[in-house]
């Protein structure tokens, strides 16, 4: 193909593309007008005038589009409402017992009795195991004997003091010895009591790692006890929620092992700093566990709702797009006005926008393809002002 034929074909393609853009692209006429090109609107006006001169058969259209001749376009509008943006947080957390204690003996020895079983419920101060205590019992008896002897000596000293056979200094030394013997009894009693291993909290005993007869030391774990009256859930949230989360805020926690069951709880603690590596904040929530159905180590999906700022809400059908971004058509005194919007949040029923519109303003939802800036429109379902006036006069 020769060069001039290629140029001619390219020119034809460009002209067709430009015409299609002017005809079908929303906002093309406004863009051309901003460039100082008015021929597109003029040609559209001539075309509309030509259609209007064809008589009733050629000029009329159905009620869903433009009116006959040069009449105003019929549109459907919907009032603007105010809605609050909802911010939702979802995170995966790990549960742990309200309190967990690993019980260790105070001293070494052979365990003579193991008084609980795995899964047993114990109370605070309950004895769960005992160590051999023969040596401690002997020490306690020896301390008691020494105490009794010291007490008798003090009584003798007091009697002799009346006859001046004993000085006051000797009496004071005897009384001091008695007090030391009292402390020795207390010391021996504490050593004997510590041969009985008690539970420091109320809870449930885990699997026991040892049995009666084993030799244990102060590093040996006798049992692990969990207080499951409530479950603490640790989860981490993005730093943008740091200012929104407060102690006492409501949360919903769903076990991943049982998605049909959701538990209500509250935030019990918030860390005082953002983790530098993950840019997350450590948050802790508390969930009541009266039925004892939750366990430490379970994973939960944690959800929180936050109420945000209020914005105008419009129908998704009213939002249009152009090269300048999103916009809507509003109706003011029967005329169309274009308003640029910034979309904040979108859902199936509403679109929250940031725009110069307020509650009660009417935006076009149907017929948006047939309106232009400043053009007159007729709202579907409303009587035209002129027709209303004529009806009143007749």
C-alpha positions as CSV (number, residue, x, y, z in Angstrom):
1,X,0.0,0.0,0.0
2,X,1.3,3.4,-0.9
3,X,2.2,6.0,1.7
4,X,-0.7,8.4,0.9
5,X,-3.2,5.6,1.3
6,X,-1.8,4.7,4.7
7,X,-2.0,8.3,5.8
8,X,-5.6,8.5,4.5
9,X,-6.6,5.3,6.3
10,X,-5.0,6.5,9.6
11,X,-6.8,9.9,9.3
12,X,-10.2,8.1,8.8
13,X,-9.5,5.9,11.9
14,X,-8.6,9.0,14.0
15,X,-11.8,10.8,12.9
16,X,-14.0,7.8,13.7
17,X,-12.3,7.4,17.1
18,X,-12.8,11.1,18.0
19,X,-16.4,10.9,17.0
20,X,-17.0,7.9,19.1
21,X,-15.3,9.5,22.1
22,X,-17.5,12.6,21.7
23,X,-20.7,10.6,21.4
24,X,-20.2,7.9,24.1
25,X,-17.6,9.1,26.6
26,X,-19.2,10.8,29.7
27,X,-18.0,14.4,30.1
28,X,-16.6,14.7,26.6
29,X,-18.6,17.8,25.8
30,X,-17.5,19.5,29.0
31,X,-13.9,18.6,28.2
32,X,-14.2,20.0,24.6
33,X,-15.9,23.2,26.0
34,X,-13.0,23.7,28.4
35,X,-10.7,23.6,25.3
36,X,-12.8,26.2,23.6
37,X,-14.3,23.7,21.1
38,X,-18.1,24.3,20.9
39,X,-18.9,22.5,17.6
40,X,-19.8,19.3,19.3
41,X,-22.6,20.9,21.4
42,X,-23.7,23.0,18.4
43,X,-24.0,19.8,16.2
44,X,-25.9,18.1,19.0
45,X,-28.3,21.0,19.3
46,X,-28.9,21.0,15.5
47,X,-29.6,17.3,15.6
48,X,-32.1,17.7,18.4
49,X,-33.7,20.6,16.5
50,X,-34.0,18.4,13.4
51,X,-35.6,15.6,15.4
52,X,-38.0,18.1,16.9
53,X,-39.2,19.2,13.4
54,X,-40.3,15.8,12.3
55,X,-43.8,16.1,13.9
56,X,-45.3,14.1,16.6
57,X,-44.4,10.8,15.0
58,X,-40.6,11.5,14.9
59,X,-40.1,13.8,17.8
60,X,-41.8,11.8,20.6
61,X,-40.1,9.2,22.7
62,X,-41.1,6.9,25.4
63,X,-41.4,8.2,29.0
64,X,-38.0,6.6,30.0
65,X,-35.9,9.0,27.9
66,X,-36.1,12.6,26.8
67,X,-39.4,14.3,26.3
68,X,-40.7,15.2,22.8
69,X,-39.2,18.0,20.9
70,X,-37.0,20.3,22.9
71,X,-38.7,19.4,26.2
72,X,-36.6,18.8,29.4
73,X,-35.1,15.4,30.0
74,X,-37.0,13.1,32.5
75,X,-34.8,11.8,35.3
76,X,-35.1,9.9,38.5
77,X,-33.6,11.4,41.6
78,X,-32.9,10.3,45.1
79,X,-32.3,12.5,48.2
80,X,-28.9,12.6,49.8
81,X,-28.8,11.1,53.3
82,X,-26.1,11.2,56.0
83,X,-24.4,8.0,57.1
84,X,-21.6,7.2,59.5
85,X,-18.5,5.4,58.2
86,X,-17.9,2.1,59.9
87,X,-14.4,0.8,60.3
88,X,-14.1,-2.9,61.1
89,X,-11.0,-4.6,62.6
90,X,-10.4,-8.3,62.3
91,X,-7.4,-10.1,63.7
92,X,-6.3,-13.5,64.7
93,X,-5.6,-14.0,68.4
94,X,-4.4,-16.7,70.8
95,X,-6.1,-17.6,74.0
96,X,-4.5,-18.3,77.3
97,X,-5.7,-18.9,80.8
98,X,-6.6,-16.1,83.2
99,X,-3.7,-17.3,85.3
100,X,-1.3,-20.2,84.9
101,X,1.1,-21.5,87.5
102,X,3.7,-24.2,87.4
103,X,4.1,-25.6,90.9
104,X,7.6,-26.4,92.1
105,X,8.7,-27.6,95.6
106,X,10.6,-25.3,97.9
107,X,13.3,-27.9,98.6
108,X,14.6,-31.3,97.4
109,X,13.3,-34.6,98.6
110,X,11.4,-37.8,97.8
111,X,7.8,-37.3,97.0
112,X,5.8,-39.6,99.2
113,X,2.2,-38.6,98.2
114,X,0.6,-37.2,95.0
115,X,-2.9,-36.2,96.1
116,X,-4.5,-35.0,92.8
117,X,-5.0,-36.3,89.3
118,X,-4.9,-34.7,85.9
119,X,-8.0,-32.6,85.2
120,X,-8.9,-32.2,88.9
121,X,-10.2,-28.9,90.1
122,X,-8.3,-27.5,93.0
123,X,-8.7,-24.5,95.3
124,X,-6.1,-22.0,96.4
125,X,-4.0,-23.5,99.3
126,X,-5.1,-27.1,98.7
127,X,-2.3,-29.7,99.3
128,X,-1.5,-31.5,96.0
129,X,1.6,-33.5,97.1
130,X,3.9,-34.2,100.0
131,X,7.6,-34.8,100.4
132,X,9.4,-36.9,103.1
133,X,9.5,-34.8,106.2
134,X,11.1,-36.9,109.0
135,X,14.1,-34.5,109.4
136,X,11.8,-31.5,109.6
137,X,9.6,-33.1,112.2
138,X,12.6,-33.9,114.4
139,X,13.9,-30.3,114.1
140,X,10.5,-29.0,115.2
141,X,10.4,-31.3,118.2
142,X,13.9,-30.2,119.2
143,X,13.0,-26.6,118.9
144,X,10.0,-27.1,121.1
145,X,12.1,-28.8,123.8
146,X,14.6,-25.9,123.8
147,X,11.7,-23.5,124.0
148,X,10.2,-25.2,127.0
149,X,13.6,-25.3,128.8
150,X,14.1,-21.6,128.1
151,X,10.6,-20.7,129.4
152,X,11.3,-22.6,132.6
153,X,14.6,-20.8,133.1
154,X,12.9,-17.5,132.7
155,X,10.4,-18.4,135.4
156,X,13.2,-19.4,137.8
157,X,15.1,-16.2,137.1
158,X,12.0,-14.1,137.9
159,X,11.6,-15.9,141.2
160,X,15.3,-15.4,142.1
161,X,15.2,-11.8,141.1
162,X,12.9,-11.0,144.1
163,X,15.5,-12.3,146.5
164,X,18.3,-10.5,144.7
165,X,20.0,-13.8,143.9
166,X,19.9,-13.0,140.1
167,X,20.7,-9.7,138.5
168,X,18.3,-8.0,136.0
169,X,20.9,-8.5,133.3
170,X,20.8,-12.3,133.8
171,X,17.0,-12.2,133.6
172,X,17.2,-10.1,130.4
173,X,19.5,-12.7,128.8
174,X,17.2,-15.5,129.7
175,X,14.2,-13.7,128.2
176,X,16.2,-13.1,125.0
177,X,17.1,-16.8,124.8
178,X,13.3,-17.6,125.1
179,X,12.4,-15.4,122.2
180,X,15.1,-16.9,120.0
181,X,13.7,-20.4,120.8
182,X,10.3,-19.2,119.8
183,X,11.7,-18.1,116.5
184,X,13.4,-21.5,116.1
185,X,10.0,-23.2,116.6
186,X,8.5,-21.0,113.9
187,X,11.4,-21.7,111.5
188,X,11.1,-25.4,112.0
189,X,7.3,-25.2,111.5
190,X,7.8,-23.4,108.2
191,X,10.3,-26.0,107.0
192,X,7.9,-28.7,107.9
193,X,4.9,-27.0,106.1
194,X,6.9,-26.6,103.0
195,X,7.3,-30.3,102.7
196,X,3.6,-30.1,101.7
197,X,3.2,-28.7,98.2
198,X,0.1,-26.5,97.8
199,X,-1.7,-24.9,94.9
200,X,-1.3,-21.1,94.9
201,X,-4.4,-20.6,92.8
202,X,-7.8,-22.2,92.1
203,X,-7.9,-23.9,88.8
204,X,-7.6,-27.1,86.8
205,X,-4.6,-29.5,87.1
206,X,-2.8,-30.4,83.8
207,X,-1.1,-33.6,83.0
208,X,1.2,-34.6,85.9
209,X,4.8,-35.1,84.8
210,X,5.9,-37.1,87.9
211,X,4.6,-39.8,90.2
212,X,4.8,-40.6,93.9
213,X,8.3,-41.9,94.8
214,X,10.2,-39.7,92.5
215,X,13.0,-37.6,93.9
216,X,12.4,-33.9,93.1
217,X,14.3,-30.7,93.5
218,X,13.3,-27.0,93.6
219,X,13.5,-27.0,89.7
220,X,11.2,-30.0,89.3
221,X,7.7,-29.2,88.0
222,X,5.1,-31.0,90.1
223,X,2.0,-29.8,88.2
224,X,0.7,-27.0,85.9
225,X,-2.6,-25.3,87.1
226,X,-4.7,-23.1,84.8
227,X,-7.4,-20.8,86.0
228,X,-9.9,-21.0,83.1
229,X,-12.7,-19.0,84.7
230,X,-12.0,-16.5,81.9
231,X,-9.8,-16.6,78.9
232,X,-7.3,-13.9,77.8
233,X,-6.9,-13.4,74.1
234,X,-3.8,-11.8,72.8
235,X,-3.9,-10.2,69.4
236,X,-2.0,-7.6,67.4
237,X,-3.7,-4.8,65.4
238,X,-2.3,-2.3,62.8
239,X,-0.9,0.9,64.2
240,X,-3.7,3.0,62.6
241,X,-6.1,1.6,65.2
242,X,-3.9,2.5,68.1
243,X,-5.8,5.7,69.0
244,X,-9.2,4.0,68.5
245,X,-8.8,1.1,70.9
246,X,-9.5,1.7,74.5
247,X,-9.7,-0.5,77.6
248,X,-13.2,-1.7,78.1
249,X,-14.1,-1.6,74.4
250,X,-16.3,-4.5,73.2
251,X,-14.9,-7.3,71.1
252,X,-16.3,-10.4,69.4
253,X,-14.2,-13.6,69.4
254,X,-15.0,-16.6,67.4
255,X,-12.9,-19.8,67.9
256,X,-11.5,-21.0,64.6
257,X,-12.4,-24.6,65.6
258,X,-16.0,-23.6,66.1
259,X,-17.0,-20.7,63.7
260,X,-20.7,-21.0,64.7
261,X,-20.0,-19.9,68.3
262,X,-19.1,-16.3,69.0
263,X,-18.1,-15.0,72.4
264,X,-18.4,-11.4,73.7
265,X,-15.6,-9.8,75.6
266,X,-13.9,-6.6,76.4
267,X,-10.4,-5.2,76.0
268,X,-8.5,-5.6,79.3
269,X,-5.1,-4.3,78.5
270,X,-3.2,-2.4,75.8
271,X,0.5,-2.3,75.3
272,X,2.3,1.0,75.7
273,X,4.2,0.9,72.4
274,X,4.0,-0.1,68.8
275,X,6.3,-3.0,67.7
276,X,8.9,-1.5,65.4
277,X,9.3,-4.6,63.3
278,X,5.7,-5.4,62.6
279,X,4.2,-2.0,63.1
280,X,1.4,-3.5,65.2
281,X,0.0,-3.0,68.7
282,X,-0.4,-5.7,71.3
283,X,-3.9,-5.8,72.7
284,X,-5.4,-8.2,75.3
285,X,-9.1,-9.0,75.7
286,X,-10.9,-11.0,78.3
287,X,-13.7,-13.5,77.6
288,X,-15.9,-15.1,80.3
289,X,-15.7,-18.9,80.3
290,X,-18.5,-20.1,82.6
291,X,-19.1,-23.4,80.9
292,X,-15.4,-24.2,80.8
293,X,-15.6,-24.8,77.0
294,X,-12.6,-22.7,76.1
295,X,-9.0,-23.7,76.5
296,X,-5.6,-21.9,76.7
297,X,-3.9,-22.0,73.3
298,X,-7.0,-21.8,71.2
299,X,-7.0,-19.5,68.2
300,X,-9.7,-16.9,67.8
301,X,-10.9,-14.5,65.1
302,X,-11.3,-11.2,66.9
303,X,-13.6,-8.5,65.5
304,X,-14.1,-4.9,66.6
305,X,-16.4,-2.1,65.2
306,X,-15.5,1.6,65.2
307,X,-17.8,4.4,64.5
308,X,-16.2,7.1,62.3
309,X,-17.2,10.4,60.8
310,X,-20.5,11.2,59.1
311,X,-20.5,11.7,55.3
312,X,-23.2,12.2,52.6
313,X,-24.4,8.9,51.2
314,X,-25.8,8.6,47.6
315,X,-27.0,5.7,45.5
316,X,-24.3,3.8,43.6
317,X,-26.2,4.4,40.4
318,X,-25.7,8.2,40.7
319,X,-21.9,8.1,40.7
320,X,-20.3,8.8,37.3
321,X,-16.7,8.9,36.2
322,X,-14.8,11.2,33.8
323,X,-11.2,12.1,33.2
324,X,-11.4,14.4,36.3
325,X,-12.6,11.7,38.6
326,X,-16.0,10.8,40.1
327,X,-19.0,13.1,40.1
328,X,-22.7,13.2,40.5
329,X,-25.5,15.2,38.9
330,X,-27.7,17.2,41.3
331,X,-31.0,19.0,40.5
332,X,-31.4,22.5,41.8
333,X,-34.5,24.5,40.7
334,X,-35.1,22.1,37.8
335,X,-31.6,22.5,36.4
336,X,-28.7,20.1,36.4
337,X,-25.4,20.8,38.2
338,X,-22.3,18.7,38.2
339,X,-20.6,18.1,41.6
340,X,-17.3,16.4,42.0
341,X,-17.1,13.8,44.7
342,X,-14.4,11.8,46.5
343,X,-15.5,8.2,47.4
344,X,-14.9,7.4,51.1
345,X,-16.6,4.0,51.4
346,X,-18.6,1.9,49.0
347,X,-21.1,-0.9,49.7
348,X,-24.0,-2.5,47.9
349,X,-26.6,0.0,49.0
350,X,-24.8,3.3,49.5
351,X,-21.7,5.2,48.6
352,X,-20.3,7.5,51.2
353,X,-18.7,10.5,49.5
354,X,-16.9,13.7,50.4
355,X,-18.5,16.4,48.3
356,X,-20.3,19.8,48.4
357,X,-23.7,18.3,48.9
358,X,-25.8,18.0,52.0
359,X,-28.7,15.9,53.4
360,X,-31.8,16.4,51.3
361,X,-30.1,17.4,48.1
362,X,-31.4,15.5,45.1
363,X,-29.0,13.5,42.9
364,X,-29.9,11.9,39.6
365,X,-29.9,8.1,39.6
366,X,-31.6,7.3,36.3
367,X,-31.2,9.3,33.1
368,X,-27.7,10.4,33.8
369,X,-26.6,9.7,30.2
370,X,-29.0,12.3,28.8
371,X,-28.2,15.4,30.9
372,X,-25.7,18.2,30.6
373,X,-24.4,20.9,32.9
374,X,-27.1,23.6,33.3
375,X,-29.8,21.7,31.2
376,X,-33.4,21.6,32.4
377,X,-34.8,18.4,33.6
378,X,-38.2,17.0,34.7
379,X,-38.2,14.7,37.7
380,X,-40.2,11.5,37.2
381,X,-43.3,11.4,39.3
382,X,-43.5,15.1,39.8
383,X,-45.9,17.4,37.9
384,X,-44.0,20.1,35.8
385,X,-44.3,23.6,37.2
386,X,-46.0,25.0,34.1
387,X,-48.5,22.2,33.9
388,X,-49.4,22.7,37.5
389,X,-49.9,26.5,37.0
390,X,-52.1,25.8,34.0
391,X,-54.2,23.3,35.9
392,X,-54.7,25.9,38.7
393,X,-55.8,28.5,36.3
394,X,-58.4,26.3,34.6
